[in-house]
Amino acid sequence: MKPYVFAGRTAVLTGAASGIGEQLAHGLAARGSSLVLVDVDATRLKDVAAQVSSAYPRVAVESRVVDLGSREAVDGLAESLLSSLPSLGLLINNAGIALGGRFSQVTVEEFETVMNVNFRAPMLLTHALLPLLTATPGSHLVNVSSLFGLIAPPGQSAYSASKFALRGLSQVLHAELGEVGVGVTTVHPGGVRTRIAENARAGSGVPPEEAASGREVFAKLLSYPPSKAAAEILAAVRHRKARVLIANSARVPDLLARLFPAGHQSILRRAAR
């Protein structure tokens, strides 16, 4: 497959208001892509869109405030994009939320909310926009999974389930869409410095002090610059890579999981201590 061409194409990007998504918006604009930026945070999204437009005045930038946890809202976004976009070069499903707590500490409703945002929304958007992607020669799809789409630590049942599901869908689509000239990249970020720890939810059965401690520990692990993560993702798109691992905090656990499928969790627990 030929290298992806960013200039003159339209990119739809979810989770664009902060972190990796914000840096991806700047990187795509710098490469000449028109943007449709999607996020639930209206204030931050407006600021990012304004900053990108100011820095790259020749690039068209739209923003859509959408709650990706709502099936109705996602369907509405897809219908709007299908009617307004003449073509689509790149779809990046980057938005995600985290939920801490053991399986017994989270409700079914809390679990479903994570699945809806992290898996159902990208599945629905990809399915709805597939005609645009397949009609545009050389288009590309990016699904941002996670380190926890490679390993499944205790206390991350909902998040890991959603990210493993997205990984599985992405691998299937890589095989299927490659036959019609659409590239697919699955991204597994490790400890990238984003707002995910700050915004992480805790299961309703998790004691408040335990939830606060978990957020604090999680935040300390997030040190990799989001600008570097975004640059690596866009390089992977350019070169049509099927998978990209961001930071050693993703590469090392991935290697351990492949070398020791049944024993890597105990190794990682000992290392964490």
C-alpha positions as CSV (number, residue, x, y, z in Angstrom):
1,M,0.0,0.0,0.0
2,K,1.3,3.4,-0.9
3,P,2.2,5.9,1.8
4,Y,-0.7,7.9,3.2
5,V,-1.0,11.5,1.8
6,F,-2.3,14.0,4.5
7,A,-2.4,17.2,2.4
8,G,-5.8,18.0,0.8
9,R,-7.7,15.4,2.7
10,T,-10.2,15.5,5.5
11,A,-9.6,13.9,8.9
12,V,-12.3,13.1,11.5
13,L,-10.7,13.0,15.0
14,T,-12.5,12.1,18.2
15,G,-11.2,13.0,21.7
16,A,-9.7,16.1,20.1
17,A,-9.9,18.5,23.1
18,S,-6.8,17.4,25.0
19,G,-3.9,15.1,25.3
20,I,-3.0,13.0,22.3
21,G,-6.1,14.2,20.4
22,E,-5.1,17.8,20.7
23,Q,-1.6,17.1,19.5
24,L,-3.0,15.0,16.6
25,A,-5.1,18.0,15.6
26,H,-2.1,20.2,15.3
27,G,0.0,17.6,13.6
28,L,-2.7,16.9,11.0
29,A,-3.2,20.6,10.3
30,A,0.5,21.0,9.9
31,R,0.4,18.3,7.3
32,G,-2.4,20.0,5.3
33,S,-5.4,18.0,6.4
34,S,-8.8,19.6,6.9
35,L,-10.3,18.7,10.3
36,V,-13.5,17.7,11.9
37,L,-12.8,17.7,15.6
38,V,-15.1,15.8,18.0
39,D,-15.2,15.9,21.8
40,V,-17.7,16.1,24.7
41,D,-15.9,19.0,26.3
42,A,-17.2,22.1,24.5
43,T,-14.9,24.6,26.2
44,R,-11.7,22.8,25.6
45,L,-12.7,21.8,22.1
46,K,-13.5,25.4,21.2
47,D,-10.0,26.4,22.4
48,V,-8.2,23.7,20.5
49,A,-10.1,24.5,17.3
50,A,-9.3,28.2,17.7
51,Q,-5.6,27.5,18.3
52,V,-5.4,25.2,15.3
53,S,-7.2,27.7,13.0
54,S,-4.9,30.5,14.2
55,A,-1.8,28.5,13.6
56,Y,-2.9,27.1,10.2
57,P,-5.3,29.6,8.7
58,R,-5.4,27.8,5.3
59,V,-6.8,24.6,6.9
60,A,-10.6,24.2,7.3
61,V,-11.4,23.3,10.9
62,E,-14.9,22.2,12.2
63,S,-15.8,21.2,15.7
64,R,-18.6,19.0,16.9
65,V,-19.6,18.6,20.5
66,V,-20.8,15.1,20.9
67,D,-21.3,12.7,23.9
68,L,-20.0,9.5,22.4
69,G,-21.6,7.5,25.2
70,S,-25.0,8.2,23.6
71,R,-26.1,5.9,20.8
72,E,-28.4,8.7,19.5
73,A,-25.6,11.3,19.5
74,V,-23.2,9.0,17.7
75,D,-25.7,8.1,15.1
76,G,-26.5,11.8,14.6
77,L,-22.8,12.7,14.2
78,A,-22.4,9.9,11.6
79,E,-25.5,11.1,9.6
80,S,-24.2,14.7,9.7
81,L,-20.8,13.7,8.5
82,L,-22.2,11.5,5.7
83,S,-24.3,14.4,4.4
84,S,-21.6,17.1,4.8
85,L,-18.4,15.4,3.8
86,P,-17.7,14.9,0.1
87,S,-14.9,12.5,1.0
88,L,-13.0,11.2,4.0
89,G,-9.3,10.4,4.1
90,L,-8.7,9.6,7.7
91,L,-10.8,8.5,10.7
92,I,-9.1,8.5,14.1
93,N,-11.1,7.0,16.9
94,N,-9.1,8.4,19.8
95,A,-11.7,9.3,22.5
96,G,-11.9,7.2,25.6
97,I,-12.7,7.1,29.3
98,A,-11.3,5.1,32.2
99,L,-13.0,3.4,35.1
100,G,-11.1,2.1,38.1
101,G,-12.4,-0.7,40.4
102,R,-12.6,-4.4,40.6
103,F,-15.4,-6.1,38.7
104,S,-17.3,-6.6,41.9
105,Q,-17.0,-2.8,42.7
106,V,-18.5,-1.5,39.4
107,T,-22.1,-1.6,38.4
108,V,-23.4,-3.0,35.1
109,E,-24.4,0.6,34.1
110,E,-20.8,1.9,34.8
111,F,-19.3,-0.9,32.9
112,E,-21.6,-0.3,29.9
113,T,-20.8,3.4,29.9
114,V,-17.1,2.6,29.3
115,M,-17.9,0.1,26.7
116,N,-20.2,2.5,24.9
117,V,-17.6,5.3,24.7
118,N,-14.5,3.2,24.2
119,F,-15.8,0.5,21.9
120,R,-19.4,1.0,20.7
121,A,-18.8,4.6,19.5
122,P,-15.7,3.8,17.3
123,M,-17.5,0.7,16.0
124,L,-20.6,2.7,15.1
125,L,-18.6,5.6,13.5
126,T,-16.4,3.2,11.5
127,H,-19.4,1.2,10.3
128,A,-21.4,4.3,9.3
129,L,-18.4,6.1,7.6
130,L,-17.1,3.0,5.8
131,P,-18.7,4.0,2.5
132,L,-16.8,7.3,2.6
133,L,-13.5,5.5,3.5
134,T,-13.8,2.9,0.9
135,A,-14.8,5.4,-1.8
136,T,-11.7,7.5,-1.1
137,P,-8.6,5.9,-2.7
138,G,-5.8,5.5,-0.1
139,S,-7.9,6.3,3.0
140,H,-6.9,5.2,6.5
141,L,-8.5,4.2,9.8
142,V,-6.9,4.6,13.3
143,N,-8.2,3.0,16.4
144,V,-6.6,4.0,19.7
145,S,-6.6,1.1,22.0
146,S,-4.3,1.1,25.1
147,L,-1.6,-0.7,27.0
148,F,-4.6,-2.3,28.7
149,G,-5.6,-3.7,25.3
150,L,-2.4,-5.7,25.6
151,I,-2.5,-6.7,29.2
152,A,-5.4,-6.9,31.7
153,P,-4.4,-5.8,35.2
154,P,-6.7,-6.2,38.3
155,G,-9.0,-3.2,38.8
156,Q,-9.4,-2.5,35.0
157,S,-12.1,-4.9,34.0
158,A,-14.3,-2.4,32.0
159,Y,-11.4,-0.5,30.5
160,S,-9.5,-3.6,29.4
161,A,-12.6,-5.2,28.1
162,S,-13.3,-2.2,25.9
163,K,-9.7,-1.8,24.7
164,F,-9.3,-5.5,23.9
165,A,-12.5,-5.4,22.0
166,L,-11.3,-2.4,20.0
167,R,-8.0,-4.2,19.3
168,G,-9.9,-7.3,18.0
169,L,-12.1,-5.3,15.7
170,S,-9.1,-3.3,14.4
171,Q,-7.2,-6.5,13.5
172,V,-10.2,-7.9,11.6
173,L,-10.6,-4.6,9.8
174,H,-6.9,-4.5,8.9
175,A,-7.4,-7.8,7.1
176,E,-10.7,-6.9,5.5
177,L,-10.1,-3.3,4.5
178,G,-6.6,-4.0,3.2
179,E,-8.3,-5.9,0.4
180,V,-10.0,-2.6,-0.8
181,G,-7.1,-0.3,-0.3
182,V,-7.9,1.1,3.2
183,G,-5.2,1.1,5.8
184,V,-5.8,0.3,9.4
185,T,-3.6,1.2,12.4
186,T,-4.2,0.0,16.0
187,V,-2.5,2.2,18.6
188,H,-1.5,1.0,22.1
189,P,-0.3,4.0,24.2
190,G,1.5,3.3,27.4
191,G,2.0,6.0,30.0
192,V,1.2,9.1,27.9
193,R,0.7,12.3,29.9
194,T,-3.0,13.0,29.2
195,R,-6.0,14.0,31.3
196,I,-7.2,10.4,31.5
197,A,-6.1,9.9,35.1
198,E,-7.6,13.2,36.1
199,N,-10.9,12.3,34.5
200,A,-10.9,8.7,35.4
201,R,-14.0,7.5,37.1
202,A,-14.2,5.0,40.0
203,G,-16.7,2.3,40.5
204,S,-19.4,3.2,42.9
205,G,-18.3,0.3,45.1
206,V,-14.7,1.6,45.4
207,P,-14.0,3.4,48.8
208,P,-13.1,7.1,48.2
209,E,-9.7,6.8,49.7
210,E,-8.9,3.8,47.5
211,A,-10.1,5.7,44.4
212,A,-8.0,8.8,45.2
213,S,-4.9,6.6,45.8
214,G,-5.5,4.8,42.5
215,R,-5.7,8.1,40.6
216,E,-2.5,9.3,42.2
217,V,-0.6,6.2,41.3
218,F,-2.0,6.2,37.8
219,A,-1.1,9.8,37.3
220,K,2.6,9.2,38.3
221,L,2.9,6.6,35.5
222,L,1.8,9.1,32.8
223,S,5.0,10.8,31.8
224,Y,5.4,10.3,28.0
225,P,4.8,13.6,26.1
226,P,1.5,13.5,24.1
227,S,3.3,15.5,21.3
228,K,5.7,12.6,20.8
229,A,2.9,10.1,20.9
230,A,0.9,12.0,18.2
231,A,4.0,12.2,16.0
232,E,4.5,8.5,16.2
233,I,0.9,7.8,15.4
234,L,1.0,10.1,12.3
235,A,4.3,8.4,11.2
236,A,2.6,5.1,11.5
237,V,-0.3,6.3,9.4
238,R,2.1,7.6,6.8
239,H,3.8,4.3,6.6
240,R,0.6,2.2,6.9
241,K,1.8,0.4,10.0
242,A,-0.7,-2.1,11.4
243,R,0.2,-1.6,15.0
244,V,2.1,1.0,17.0
245,L,3.2,0.8,20.6
246,I,3.8,4.1,22.3
247,A,6.6,4.3,25.0
248,N,8.5,1.5,26.7
249,S,5.6,1.3,29.2
250,A,3.7,-0.4,26.4
251,R,6.5,-2.2,24.6
252,V,7.9,-4.1,27.7
253,P,4.5,-5.4,28.9
254,D,3.6,-6.4,25.4
255,L,6.8,-8.4,25.1
256,L,6.2,-10.1,28.4
257,A,2.6,-10.9,27.5
258,R,3.8,-12.6,24.3
259,L,6.7,-14.5,26.0
260,F,4.7,-15.5,29.0
261,P,1.0,-15.6,28.1
262,A,-0.1,-17.1,31.5
263,G,2.6,-15.7,33.8
264,H,3.2,-12.1,32.7
265,Q,0.7,-10.6,35.2
266,S,2.6,-12.0,38.2
267,I,5.9,-10.7,36.7
268,L,4.4,-7.2,36.2
269,R,2.9,-7.2,39.8
270,R,6.3,-8.0,41.3
271,A,8.0,-5.3,39.1
272,A,5.3,-2.7,40.2
273,R,6.1,-3.4,43.9
